[in-house]
Amino acid sequence: MSTANQEQIEYWNATAGPKWVEQQERLDAQLRGLGERMLARLDVARGARVLDVGCGCGDSTLAIAQHVGPGGTVTGADVSEPMLARARIRATGVANVSFVRADAQTHAFTARSFDCVASRFGVMFFADFSAAFTNLRRALVPGGRLGFVCWQALEKNPWMSVPLQAVLRHVDPPPPPAVPGAPGPFGLDDPDRIHRALDAAGWADVALEPVDEPQNVGGSRTLDEAVSFLLVSGPAAAALKGAPPELRARFATALRAALAPYVTARGVVIPGAAWIVTARA
Ligand SMILES: C[S@@+](CC[C@H](N)C(=O)[O-])C[C@H]1O[C@@H](n2cnc3c(N)ncnc32)[C@H](O)[C@@H]1O
């Protein structure tokens, strides 16, 4: 696999991928709403050929397959072998879905072979955003459309910042804050950075829609489920990396206290905010 993203590829194969496979149903339950909003905005036509970038365990790929119908196709591209393995199992028997293990920044997709590029939280991990979006534009027919959803800044996403602040009090020394624009969940949190990347990559009609959507943390039904999810997923879990296991009970107590105000009849629900981005090749 030709690549410019070795660190992220290792992370998504060795560390995050297995966790996402383990938490697949919970993550899908949380992220499906924003994925559907992005697809509605992209307005994928029946019969379209769609590339799903950073398809992970395939939930978005299967959703797109429903939109395009049997006359269309969906190709899920991802760097994570464990996540692709789960995606392939889930898509067994679905004739119009295929998967490729590929770094979307550098992979030689056949030029002009897709009508749309879509991504549910799969385009924030590139080392070079303009190179990646240039590569993706070349895979589209002229006038083809791009649609993706990505997180706004951490401070606009209390569903991540509240648990993170709760555990940081117990982590010594705290991990350094991420460099703005570094590959990661907040790689495209800044609207100017999104515009710069897509403009440099030659996209037209770039539009950003800010979306405030409360997040049901890990598709939780109870406080316990939300706490167990956050101990393995998201920025709080990342901050706990390397902390001694005996501190786990203390982290869980801190998370329970921080999340308690957000318990609702349908689980732990905390404000969140994303960008839905569309553009034309
Ligand atoms: C936050 S997950 C989202 C997965 C999936 N779209 C979903 O919503 O469940 C990000 C995904 O992007 C993939 N990814 C990261 N860097 C990539 C790259 N350079 N090329 C293709 N996929 C990449 C990861 O392996 C992971 O599956």
The ligand as a Gaussian input file, in Angstrom:
#p B3LYP/6-31G(d) Opt

LIG

0 1
 C      -13.237000       7.889000      12.983000
 S      -13.083000       6.447000      12.013000
 C      -14.595000       6.482000      11.080000
 C      -14.962000       5.154000      10.497000
 C      -16.319000       5.093000       9.784000
 N      -16.397000       5.996000       8.666000
 C      -17.448000       5.321000      10.747000
 O      -18.061000       6.390000      10.705000
 O      -17.725000       4.422000      11.563000
 C      -11.866000       6.965000      10.820000
 C      -11.564000       5.952000       9.766000
 O      -10.668000       6.547000       8.809000
 C       -9.697000       5.564000       8.459000
 N       -8.513000       6.248000       7.910000
 C       -7.592000       6.989000       8.582000
 N       -6.647000       7.449000       7.739000
 C       -6.976000       6.992000       6.492000
 C       -6.379000       7.130000       5.206000
 N       -5.266000       7.824000       5.024000
 N       -6.989000       6.518000       4.148000
 C       -8.129000       5.797000       4.323000
 N       -8.721000       5.634000       5.527000
 C       -8.169000       6.228000       6.606000
 C       -9.455000       4.800000       9.747000
 O       -8.852000       3.557000       9.544000
 C      -10.881000       4.703000      10.291000
 O      -11.540000       3.577000       9.815000

